[in-house]
Amino acid sequence: RKHFTALAYHPDGARLFATSNDATVHVFDARTLARVRRYTWRLNRLSALAVSADGALAAAGSATGDVVLWDLDA
């Protein structure tokens, strides 16, 4: 069973990023909660998530200390 382990809003408030106890980050429309994007990383279970103040970058971290950083504009 999946449980959310971290949440982060995009600075514009329109998107909500969520990760669960797997290797995925889901991006939801903050108003409708419809999933608009999914990222899958080859990391262990993700337990941390952040979006930069300018909304250009996002990062996710695993319980084992691995971190992935990606460009949201790409």
Buried (B, 14 or more C-beta within 10 A) or exposed (E): EEEEBBEBEBEEEEBBBBBBBBBBBBBBEBEEEEEEEEBEBEBBEBBBBBBEEEBEBBBBBBEEEEEBEEEBEE
